[in-house]
Amino acid sequence: MSNTLTLPAETRAKTGKGASRTLRREGRVPAVIYGGNAEPISIHVEAKELTRQLNTGTFFDSVIELTVDGQTIKTIAKDVALHPVSDRAEHVDFLRA
């Protein structure tokens, strides 16, 4: 049986390199939720909470419940882009479960 993790997230209006850099400077990690029949949703999550859950060792094996604007979306982590030197998360792809 897989674990269930919860991660609070917020939608983001701006996309692109400049907006993503601004989010990272503020301690947030840009992410996207895609899959299923719904449109992709651009979000951001808190870097400290994401790092804590990544270090559990079960992040990719778990169902992740993202709370976005009061709505809970069940997802799985598809990909995490890490910085090549510091190994900090730079972007996360979530796939709807």
N, C-alpha and C positions, 0 to 999 in steps of 0.2 A: 504494500500500500504506500502510495506517495504522500509526502508531507504537504501541508498547505501553509504557505507563507502569505502574509498580508503586507502590502506596500502602498502607502498613500502617494497619490500623484495629482498633478494639476495639468489642465490642458494649456497649450501654448499657442498663441496667435501667430507669432513670427517664426519662420523657418529659415534655414540657411546658415552659412558659416559665421557671420557676424552675430546673429542671435544666439547661436549655440555657444560661441565663445563667451558672450555676456553671461549666459546661464552658468557656465562652468566657473567663471570668476565669482559668482554668487553662491557657489557651493551646491549647484544643481547639476543633474545629468540629463541631457536631452534623450528622449526615447520615442518609440512609435509602437502603436498597437495595430496589427493588421490581421487579415485572414477572415474566413467566413464570408458571409454575404454583405457585411457592413463595410463602410468606407474606413480607410485608415485614420487613426486619431494621433495627432502629434501631442506628446505630453512631456513633462519633466518630473524627475523624482529627486529626493534629497540624496546627495552623494554619500553622506555619512551612513544613512540607513541602508542604502544599496550596498556599500562596501561591507557593512556588518553582515548582511544576508549572503553576499557572495562568499564570504569567508567561512560560512557554515559548512561548506562542502556538499550541500544538497540542493543548491540553487537551481541547477539545470534539471534535477530529478523531481522537482516539486511543482505543484500547481500554485501559481502566484495570483492571489486575489488583489487586483489593483482597484483602489477606491478613487474614482475620478469624478469630481463634481457631484458627490453624493451617490454615485452609481457604482456598484461593484461589478467588475469584469474579470472573469476567470481566464487566465492566460498561462502559457509556459514561456520560459525564456528561450528564444531562438538563437540569439547572438549577442555577445557583449564585446564592443570594440574597446581595447585597452591602449593607453598611451605607451609608445614603444620604450620609453626610458623609465617613467615613474610607475607604470602598471596601474594607473588610476583608470577607472571606467570613464570612457568618453561618450559612448552612445550604447543604448540597449534596444534590441528588437524583441518585442513580445508578440507571440502568436496566440490568437484567441483559441481557447480550449473548447 
